[in-house]
Amino acid sequence: MFIRVAVAILACLLTIWAIQAFAKPAPWYLWESKVDGHRLCRQFDPGEGWTRVNGPYKDAQCRIATLPPKPR
């Protein structure tokens, strides 16, 4: 019984690990403040008061452009 449970847990962990090996990081976007025009590079919406100017990019400095992610 213990061996079956251990094998099942190990199989689940290996499956999760294998799926994560194919995951890609989120793309970066250039955001601009509506208040003062300040720009920053983020992967996600920084909140109200910001508009997305450009993107997506591969790097955190928003210098290397990339293709947009495929819709799911």
N, C-alpha and C positions, 0 to 999 in steps of 0.2 A: 504493500500500500504506500509506504513512504517513498519507495523508488518511483512509483508511478506519478506521485505528486511532484517530486523533485524533477522528473523528466518533463512533465507538463509545464512547470514554472520555467525551466531552462528553455524549452521550446518557445514559450511566449516572449521571454526576454530576447532571444536571438531573432525572433520575428520583428520585434519592435526596433532592435538595433539595425537590422537590415533595411527596414523602411526608412529610418532616419538617415542612413548613408546616402540616399538619393535626394534628400531634401536640399533645396537651395535657399540661400538667405533672401530676405525681402529686399527689393530694389530701393535705392535712395532717390529722393526728390528734393528739388530746390523750392523752398517756401519763402514768401515775402510777407512782411507785416503790413497790415492795412493802416496802422497808426503812423509809423515812422519810416517805412520802406526798408527796414533791416531784413537781410536775407540769411537764411540758415539751411543746412542740408540735414534732412531727417528721413527716416524710413516710414514714419507714420505721421498723421496729421497732428501738428502741435496744439491745435485747439481753435477756438473762435478767434477771429482777428487775423488769421493767416490765410493766404491763397497760394495754391500750387502754381509755380511759375514755369518750371521745366522738369524734365525727367522722363524716364527713369535713368539712373546712373548706377555704375558698379561699385563706386568707392564713396567713402564718407566725406570727401571733399567736393563731391559733385563735379568731377572733371572728366571721367571716362563714361561716355554715353553707352547705353545698352538698349536692347530691344525690350518693348513692354512685355510684362508677363502674360502668358496665355490664359484666357478665361477658363474657369473650370466648368 
